[in-house]
Structure formats: structure tokens, C-alpha cells
Amino acid sequence: MITCHCNIITEKEIIQAINVMLDEDCWQLIVPVKLYHAMEKRGKCCRCFPNVVDIIIRTTDEYHTRFNWPEEDRIPHRLKLLELRNHYAGEFNEGRQSGHRAA
């Protein structure tokens, strides 16, 4: 499935890049910009970032589960990832002012 239409990046490519980054440092905080830099891409419209953050959370959690990391170590990391998701999932207003009317 294509996750980023601007760069034609699939979910599978994102998951592979995340796993490579986690192999280097399994507790690093991966953000979309860091991930795109590792893939030698850049966010253009950045509308895919909320979906990318969800993929990062899911893949990181699966990675840590696969290696049987203690739950007490995973919880603070998961909270940081959820905070990141909430940041990117905020209301997108396309730069309009609050009083903007179309007609």
C-alpha cells in the first residue's frame, strides 16, 4: 500500500527502514523527518505524517515485543510515541484564519 503519494513510498519500505534504524539503536525515538532522511526522501506536503507516525508506533512496538523487552522499559517509549502521534494528528487547518469563509 502506498503511504506517501508525493514520494511514492510504500508501507513495506517504511517498515523496512524503521527496522534498520531500530537495529542500529533499538531505543531511539524515530520521527517522520528522521525516517525520511534515512530513506533519502523529504516530506513534501507532509499529509502522510500522521499515518507514518502510526506505522512507526506499530512497528516499534512489534520490534520490542519480538525481542522480549520488559514491559516497564517499553511503556515510557510508547508514551513518547503516542505524544508524537497526538502532535501530528492535531487539527489541520491548511493555514486558514479562524474567520475564513469560502463564500
Rosetta constraint file for C-alpha pairs under 8 A:
AtomPair CA 1 CA 10 HARMONIC 5.43 0.50
AtomPair CA 1 CA 11 HARMONIC 5.83 0.50
AtomPair CA 1 CA 12 HARMONIC 7.70 0.50
AtomPair CA 2 CA 8 HARMONIC 6.42 0.50
AtomPair CA 2 CA 9 HARMONIC 5.71 0.50
AtomPair CA 2 CA 10 HARMONIC 4.12 0.50
AtomPair CA 2 CA 11 HARMONIC 6.14 0.50
AtomPair CA 3 CA 8 HARMONIC 7.49 0.50
AtomPair CA 3 CA 9 HARMONIC 5.86 0.50
AtomPair CA 3 CA 10 HARMONIC 5.22 0.50
AtomPair CA 3 CA 11 HARMONIC 5.61 0.50
AtomPair CA 3 CA 48 HARMONIC 6.47 0.50
AtomPair CA 3 CA 51 HARMONIC 7.31 0.50
AtomPair CA 3 CA 52 HARMONIC 7.42 0.50
AtomPair CA 4 CA 8 HARMONIC 5.49 0.50
AtomPair CA 4 CA 9 HARMONIC 5.08 0.50
AtomPair CA 4 CA 10 HARMONIC 6.87 0.50
AtomPair CA 4 CA 48 HARMONIC 5.59 0.50
AtomPair CA 5 CA 9 HARMONIC 6.84 0.50
AtomPair CA 6 CA 44 HARMONIC 6.56 0.50
AtomPair CA 6 CA 45 HARMONIC 7.32 0.50
AtomPair CA 7 CA 41 HARMONIC 7.16 0.50
AtomPair CA 7 CA 42 HARMONIC 7.91 0.50
AtomPair CA 7 CA 44 HARMONIC 7.98 0.50
AtomPair CA 9 CA 13 HARMONIC 6.49 0.50
AtomPair CA 9 CA 14 HARMONIC 7.22 0.50
AtomPair CA 10 CA 14 HARMONIC 6.51 0.50
AtomPair CA 11 CA 15 HARMONIC 6.19 0.50
AtomPair CA 11 CA 55 HARMONIC 7.72 0.50
AtomPair CA 12 CA 16 HARMONIC 6.21 0.50
AtomPair CA 13 CA 17 HARMONIC 6.21 0.50
AtomPair CA 14 CA 18 HARMONIC 6.17 0.50
AtomPair CA 14 CA 35 HARMONIC 7.88 0.50
AtomPair CA 14 CA 52 HARMONIC 7.84 0.50
AtomPair CA 14 CA 55 HARMONIC 7.81 0.50
AtomPair CA 15 CA 19 HARMONIC 6.19 0.50
AtomPair CA 15 CA 55 HARMONIC 7.27 0.50
AtomPair CA 15 CA 56 HARMONIC 7.57 0.50
AtomPair CA 15 CA 59 HARMONIC 6.53 0.50
AtomPair CA 16 CA 20 HARMONIC 6.29 0.50
AtomPair CA 17 CA 21 HARMONIC 6.25 0.50
AtomPair CA 17 CA 35 HARMONIC 7.12 0.50
AtomPair CA 17 CA 38 HARMONIC 7.31 0.50
AtomPair CA 17 CA 39 HARMONIC 6.83 0.50
AtomPair CA 18 CA 22 HARMONIC 6.09 0.50
AtomPair CA 18 CA 30 HARMONIC 7.72 0.50
AtomPair CA 18 CA 35 HARMONIC 7.05 0.50
AtomPair CA 18 CA 56 HARMONIC 6.96 0.50
AtomPair CA 18 CA 59 HARMONIC 7.28 0.50
AtomPair CA 18 CA 60 HARMONIC 7.59 0.50
AtomPair CA 19 CA 23 HARMONIC 6.04 0.50
AtomPair CA 19 CA 59 HARMONIC 7.68 0.50
AtomPair CA 19 CA 60 HARMONIC 7.87 0.50
AtomPair CA 19 CA 63 HARMONIC 7.48 0.50
AtomPair CA 20 CA 24 HARMONIC 6.57 0.50
AtomPair CA 21 CA 25 HARMONIC 6.49 0.50
AtomPair CA 21 CA 26 HARMONIC 7.52 0.50
AtomPair CA 22 CA 26 HARMONIC 4.22 0.50
AtomPair CA 22 CA 27 HARMONIC 7.08 0.50
AtomPair CA 22 CA 28 HARMONIC 7.07 0.50
AtomPair CA 22 CA 60 HARMONIC 7.69 0.50
AtomPair CA 22 CA 63 HARMONIC 7.92 0.50
AtomPair CA 26 CA 64 HARMONIC 7.85 0.50
AtomPair CA 27 CA 77 HARMONIC 7.52 0.50
AtomPair CA 29 CA 77 HARMONIC 7.77 0.50
AtomPair CA 29 CA 80 HARMONIC 7.91 0.50
AtomPair CA 29 CA 81 HARMONIC 7.53 0.50
AtomPair CA 30 CA 34 HARMONIC 6.33 0.50
AtomPair CA 30 CA 35 HARMONIC 6.54 0.50
AtomPair CA 30 CA 56 HARMONIC 7.13 0.50
AtomPair CA 31 CA 35 HARMONIC 6.16 0.50
AtomPair CA 31 CA 53 HARMONIC 7.06 0.50
AtomPair CA 31 CA 56 HARMONIC 7.77 0.50
AtomPair CA 31 CA 84 HARMONIC 7.83 0.50
AtomPair CA 32 CA 36 HARMONIC 6.01 0.50
AtomPair CA 32 CA 49 HARMONIC 6.25 0.50
AtomPair CA 32 CA 52 HARMONIC 6.51 0.50
AtomPair CA 32 CA 53 HARMONIC 6.60 0.50
AtomPair CA 33 CA 37 HARMONIC 6.09 0.50
AtomPair CA 33 CA 42 HARMONIC 7.26 0.50
AtomPair CA 33 CA 43 HARMONIC 7.16 0.50
AtomPair CA 34 CA 38 HARMONIC 6.27 0.50
AtomPair CA 35 CA 39 HARMONIC 6.33 0.50
AtomPair CA 36 CA 40 HARMONIC 6.08 0.50
AtomPair CA 36 CA 41 HARMONIC 4.99 0.50
AtomPair CA 36 CA 42 HARMONIC 5.52 0.50
AtomPair CA 36 CA 43 HARMONIC 7.01 0.50
AtomPair CA 37 CA 41 HARMONIC 5.72 0.50
AtomPair CA 37 CA 42 HARMONIC 6.47 0.50
AtomPair CA 48 CA 52 HARMONIC 6.09 0.50
AtomPair CA 49 CA 53 HARMONIC 5.99 0.50
AtomPair CA 49 CA 88 HARMONIC 6.85 0.50
AtomPair CA 50 CA 54 HARMONIC 6.41 0.50
AtomPair CA 50 CA 85 HARMONIC 6.49 0.50
AtomPair CA 50 CA 88 HARMONIC 5.51 0.50
AtomPair CA 50 CA 89 HARMONIC 5.61 0.50
AtomPair CA 51 CA 55 HARMONIC 6.31 0.50
AtomPair CA 52 CA 56 HARMONIC 6.10 0.50
AtomPair CA 53 CA 57 HARMONIC 6.17 0.50
AtomPair CA 53 CA 81 HARMONIC 7.86 0.50
AtomPair CA 53 CA 84 HARMONIC 7.46 0.50
AtomPair CA 53 CA 85 HARMONIC 5.78 0.50
AtomPair CA 53 CA 88 HARMONIC 7.89 0.50
AtomPair CA 54 CA 58 HARMONIC 6.17 0.50
AtomPair CA 54 CA 85 HARMONIC 6.94 0.50
AtomPair CA 55 CA 59 HARMONIC 5.90 0.50
AtomPair CA 56 CA 60 HARMONIC 5.86 0.50
AtomPair CA 57 CA 61 HARMONIC 6.06 0.50
AtomPair CA 57 CA 78 HARMONIC 7.33 0.50
AtomPair CA 57 CA 81 HARMONIC 6.14 0.50
AtomPair CA 57 CA 82 HARMONIC 7.56 0.50
AtomPair CA 58 CA 62 HARMONIC 6.17 0.50
AtomPair CA 59 CA 63 HARMONIC 6.04 0.50
AtomPair CA 60 CA 64 HARMONIC 6.23 0.50
AtomPair CA 61 CA 65 HARMONIC 6.10 0.50
AtomPair CA 61 CA 74 HARMONIC 7.86 0.50
AtomPair CA 61 CA 78 HARMONIC 7.51 0.50
AtomPair CA 62 CA 66 HARMONIC 6.00 0.50
AtomPair CA 63 CA 67 HARMONIC 6.65 0.50
AtomPair CA 64 CA 68 HARMONIC 6.33 0.50
AtomPair CA 64 CA 69 HARMONIC 5.59 0.50
AtomPair CA 64 CA 74 HARMONIC 7.34 0.50
AtomPair CA 65 CA 69 HARMONIC 6.20 0.50
AtomPair CA 69 CA 73 HARMONIC 6.94 0.50
AtomPair CA 69 CA 74 HARMONIC 7.01 0.50
AtomPair CA 70 CA 74 HARMONIC 6.61 0.50
AtomPair CA 71 CA 75 HARMONIC 6.23 0.50
AtomPair CA 72 CA 76 HARMONIC 7.58 0.50
AtomPair CA 73 CA 77 HARMONIC 7.21 0.50
AtomPair CA 74 CA 78 HARMONIC 6.04 0.50
AtomPair CA 75 CA 79 HARMONIC 6.18 0.50
AtomPair CA 76 CA 80 HARMONIC 6.41 0.50
AtomPair CA 77 CA 81 HARMONIC 6.43 0.50
AtomPair CA 78 CA 82 HARMONIC 6.16 0.50
AtomPair CA 79 CA 83 HARMONIC 6.13 0.50
AtomPair CA 80 CA 84 HARMONIC 6.28 0.50
AtomPair CA 81 CA 85 HARMONIC 6.26 0.50
AtomPair CA 82 CA 86 HARMONIC 6.19 0.50
AtomPair CA 83 CA 87 HARMONIC 6.27 0.50
AtomPair CA 84 CA 88 HARMONIC 6.45 0.50
AtomPair CA 85 CA 89 HARMONIC 5.90 0.50
AtomPair CA 86 CA 90 HARMONIC 6.25 0.50
AtomPair CA 96 CA 100 HARMONIC 6.31 0.50
